[in-house]
Amino acid sequence: MNGPELPFFVYGTLRPGEQNHTLLLLGRTAAEEPARWTGAVLYEGPGYPYAVEPGGTSGTSGADGMDGTGGAGGTEPSADRGAVVVGELLTAAPGEYGPLLAELDELEEYIAPGHPRNRYERVTRDVLRAADGAAIRAWVYLAAPALARELRRNGTPVPGGDWRARPVG
């Protein structure tokens, strides 16, 4: 991976206290801060959530996941769409970035930008750090295009965009 070591915005089972955080991230982060991503909707999945951007914006960006405009194919949702995803901004501990990126890609079934077998796409987005409202560029895993279309048609949104606060049962 060439380029900047961006933090990761996580919103489901990778959040602190959740099972995949314990398995993959515990002791491997330098910082974990509450954050929000505006302009996306969180949907129920089979034991984990999917983030989906409104319309047709869930997709790919450049070969490194960054297209220079901040969005997938140059389109980033505007914050006025009213949707929000609640999560945490995780910064990898020194020496952990490369291994974490590879392990998270594997967990999220991300192969390469736009790959037809991707379950998620890894893209860059600005997320808002809760402590001060600062916009922070981060990696976000969002539902791959075909899955995103299906979720928009038939999916169940997570109320308030917070996986932890969803009704269970």
C-alpha positions in Angstrom: 0.0 0.0 0.0 1.5 3.3 -1.1 0.2 6.6 0.0 -0.9 8.0 3.4 -1.8 5.7 6.3 -5.4 6.7 6.8 -7.5 5.8 9.9 -10.4 3.4 9.5 -14.0 4.4 10.2 -15.8 1.3 11.6 -19.5 1.0 12.3 -20.4 -2.6 13.1 -18.6 -5.6 14.5 -15.2 -3.8 14.3 -16.3 -1.2 16.9 -14.7 -1.4 20.3 -16.4 -4.1 22.4 -17.7 -6.0 19.4 -16.4 -9.5 18.5 -14.3 -8.5 15.5 -12.6 -5.7 17.3 -11.6 -8.1 20.0 -10.3 -10.6 17.4 -8.5 -8.2 15.0 -8.0 -4.8 16.6 -7.5 -5.1 20.3 -4.1 -3.8 21.3 -3.3 -2.8 17.7 -4.7 0.7 17.6 -3.1 4.0 18.7 -6.4 5.8 19.0 -10.1 5.0 18.9 -12.5 8.0 18.7 -16.2 8.3 18.3 -17.2 9.6 14.9 -20.1 10.0 12.5 -20.3 9.6 8.7 -23.0 11.7 7.1 -24.6 10.9 3.8 -24.8 7.1 4.2 -27.5 4.7 5.5 -26.7 1.7 7.7 -28.6 -1.6 6.8 -29.1 -4.8 8.7 -27.0 -7.7 7.5 -26.6 -11.3 8.6 -25.0 -10.5 12.0 -23.2 -7.4 10.8 -24.3 -4.2 9.0 -23.7 -2.7 5.6 -23.2 1.0 4.9 -24.8 2.2 1.7 -24.6 5.6 0.1 -27.9 7.0 -1.4 -28.4 6.7 -5.1 -25.7 5.1 -7.2 -22.7 6.4 -5.3 -21.6 3.1 -3.7 -18.8 1.9 -5.9 -15.2 2.2 -6.7 -12.6 4.9 -6.9 -9.1 4.8 -8.3 -6.7 1.8 -8.2 -5.7 2.8 -4.7 -9.2 3.6 -3.5 -8.6 7.3 -3.8 -9.7 9.4 -6.8 -8.5 12.7 -5.6 -12.1 14.1 -5.3 -12.9 12.2 -2.1 -15.5 10.0 -3.7 -16.3 6.9 -5.6 -15.9 7.8 -9.2 -15.9 11.5 -8.3 -19.3 11.4 -6.6 -19.5 11.8 -2.8 -22.9 12.2 -1.1 -23.7 15.5 0.3 -24.3 15.8 4.1 -27.7 17.3 3.5 -29.1 13.9 2.6 -30.0 13.5 6.3 -28.5 10.0 6.7 -25.8 9.3 9.3 -23.7 6.2 10.3 -22.4 6.2 13.9 -19.0 4.5 14.6 -15.5 5.0 15.6 -12.4 6.3 13.9 -9.5 3.9 14.5 -5.8 4.8 14.0 -3.4 1.9 13.6 -0.6 1.6 16.2 2.9 2.0 14.8 3.9 -0.9 12.6 0.3 -2.3 12.4 -1.1 -0.3 9.5 -0.1 -2.7 6.6 -1.0 -5.9 8.4 -4.3 -4.4 9.6 -5.2 -3.1 6.2 -4.7 -6.6 4.7 -6.6 -8.3 7.5 -9.5 -5.9 7.3 -9.7 -6.3 3.5 -9.9 -10.1 4.0 -12.6 -9.8 6.7 -14.7 -7.5 4.6 -14.2 -9.6 1.5 -12.6 -6.8 -0.4 -10.3 -8.0 -3.2 -9.6 -4.9 -5.3 -11.5 -1.8 -6.5 -14.6 -2.8 -8.4 -13.8 -6.5 -8.3 -17.0 -8.5 -9.0 -16.5 -10.7 -5.9 -16.2 -7.9 -3.5 -18.8 -7.9 -0.7 -17.6 -4.4 0.4 -15.7 -1.7 -1.4 -12.9 0.1 0.5 -13.2 3.9 -0.2 -12.0 7.1 1.3 -14.6 9.4 2.9 -14.6 12.3 5.3 -16.0 11.4 8.7 -16.7 13.8 11.6 -14.8 13.3 14.8 -17.3 13.6 17.7 -14.9 15.4 20.0 -14.5 18.5 17.8 -16.5 18.0 14.6 -13.3 17.9 12.5 -13.6 16.2 9.1 -11.1 13.4 9.0 -10.3 11.5 5.8 -10.6 7.7 6.5 -11.0 4.3 4.9 -14.6 3.1 5.0 -15.9 -0.2 3.9 -19.3 0.2 2.2 -21.5 -2.4 0.5 -20.4 -3.3 -3.1 -22.6 -1.9 -5.9 -24.8 -4.9 -6.6 -25.4 -5.5 -2.9 -26.0 -1.8 -2.3 -28.7 -1.8 -5.0 -30.4 -4.8 -3.3 -30.3 -3.2 0.1 -31.7 0.1 -1.2 -34.7 -1.9 -2.7 -35.3 -4.4 0.1 -33.0 -3.8 3.0 -33.9 -2.9 6.6 -32.2 0.4 7.7 -30.7 0.5 11.2 -32.7 3.2 13.1 -30.4 6.2 13.8 -27.5 4.6 11.9 -26.1 3.1 15.1 -25.5 -0.6 15.1 -25.1 -0.8 18.9 -28.4 1.0 19.5 -30.5 -1.2 17.1 -33.3 -3.3 18.5 -32.1 -6.9 18.7 -34.5 -9.9 18.5 
